[in-house]
């Protein structure tokens, strides 16, 4: 079973790259430190639901697009 944080981070990175936004730019838009954004994308930290919504808003996507699917979690 994949780690929730890792799957969430992979989804954030995928959405960010799809929109061709740098990690630094996403962090700036979301009001998050760039190094913290890096840790989020690598699944090193657990974030609050509020922070997840802030990231989704910064990426102009629905939060459900960032949440891990059951298939991801089962690996």
ChimeraX attribute file (.defattr): number of C-alpha atoms within 10 A of each C-alpha:
attribute: neighborCount
match mode: 1-to-1
recipient: residues
	/A:1	9
	/A:2	13
	/A:3	15
	/A:4	16
	/A:5	20
	/A:6	21
	/A:7	21
	/A:8	24
	/A:9	25
	/A:10	19
	/A:11	18
	/A:12	24
	/A:13	21
	/A:14	14
	/A:15	18
	/A:16	20
	/A:17	12
	/A:18	10
	/A:19	11
	/A:20	11
	/A:21	14
	/A:22	12
	/A:23	18
	/A:24	15
	/A:25	15
	/A:26	19
	/A:27	19
	/A:28	14
	/A:29	14
	/A:30	20
	/A:31	14
	/A:32	16
	/A:33	13
	/A:34	16
	/A:35	12
	/A:36	13
	/A:37	23
	/A:38	17
	/A:39	16
	/A:40	21
	/A:41	21
	/A:42	17
	/A:43	18
	/A:44	14
	/A:45	15
	/A:46	14
	/A:47	12
	/A:48	9
	/A:49	10
	/A:50	9
	/A:51	14
	/A:52	18
	/A:53	17
	/A:54	17
	/A:55	24
	/A:56	21
	/A:57	14
	/A:58	17
	/A:59	20
	/A:60	12
	/A:61	13
	/A:62	12
	/A:63	15
	/A:64	10
	/A:65	13
	/A:66	22
	/A:67	19
	/A:68	19
	/A:69	14
	/A:70	10
	/A:71	9
	/A:72	15
	/A:73	13
	/A:74	9
	/A:75	9
